[in-house]
């Protein structure tokens, strides 16, 4: 079992920045992939970013604005979100999957709210 604890959400004005963190604990072992999804009201959950042992990927909507990073020693992944837009408002979920890729994650965090005001 893997537990994911997220932090860092909040309210920010458009153009501002936030940094999300997600710490994994429990039965973690390499290789694994961690990342972020988000779900806005009335919409389906969508992929945001993922970081694998050797590379990373982003949704087109966040490229150039969001940066994902990882501290393997702490089993923690970060999402630096810059130039935030009102359409980035959503609940952001951390995801974890053994191996490579984030299709059908094995574990989810509880979610953290990000609200961007115009």
N, C-alpha and C positions, 0 to 999 in steps of 0.2 A: 504494500500500500504506500502511496505517495501523497503527502499533504502539500497543498499550495496555499501560501498566504500572501495576499496582495496588499499593497499600500500605495498611497500617493495620489489618489484621485481628488477631485475638488471642483471648485468653480473658478473660472478664469475668463477674462475678457478676450475677445477675438484678437489674434495677433500675439497672444501670450504663450507661455510655456508651462508644461507640467512634466514631471518625471514619475513614471510608475515603476514599482518594484514588485517582484514575485520571488519568494523564497520557497524552494522545494526541500522537503525533509521526508524521512522515512526510507523506504527501500529504493533509493535512487542508485543507478549504476550506469556507467558509460557503455556504449554511446546513447545519448538521448537528445531529443530536440525539445526546445521550449519556445513559446511564442505567445502571441496575443490575438484574440478575436474581440469583436465588439458587436453590440446589439442595440440599435436605436429603437425607440418606441414604434411599434407597428411594423417593424422590419425584421428580416431574418438575421441571424447571427452571421457575421462576415469575417473573413480572415484579414488581419492587419499586418502582422510581421512574424517571422520565425527565424530562429538561429539554431543552426546545426553545428556539429563539431567543427566543420571547416568552412561553412559559408552561411549566408543569410538571404532572406527574401522579404519583399514588401508588396503590399497591395499598391496598385497604381495610384490610388487616391491619396496615399501618404508618402510616396517616394519624394525625397528631397526635403521633407519636413520632419519625419520621424526617424529615429535611429535606435536600433535594437542592439544591446550588448549583453555580455554574459560574464559573470565571475564564477568560473568553474569550481574554484576552491570553496565558495560559499553556496554553490548550487542555486545561484540567484540570477535572474534575468531582469534587465531594465529596459524601459521604453521611454526615451527622451522625445517629447512631443513639442515641436516648435511651430511657430506660425499657425497656431490653432484657429480653426474656423468653426462657426456654429454647427456646421454639418458633421463635425467630429464628436458632437454630443452623443453619448451612448454609455452603456455599461460595458466596461472593458473586462474581459475574462482572460486570465492566464491559462495556458494549456501546456500539457506535458505528454510526451510520447516516447516510449522506449524505441531506440533505433533512429532512423533518419526520416524526416518529413513529419508533417502535422495533420495528415489526413486521418480523421477519426481519432482524436487524442484519447489517450488512456485515462487522463485525469484532468479535472477542471478546478480552477479556483472559484471562490464565492462571488467574484465580481466586484468592481469598484466603479463608482459613478464619476464620469467626467462630463462637466457641463460648461459649454463655451457660450458666453453671452455676446450678443452683437452690439 
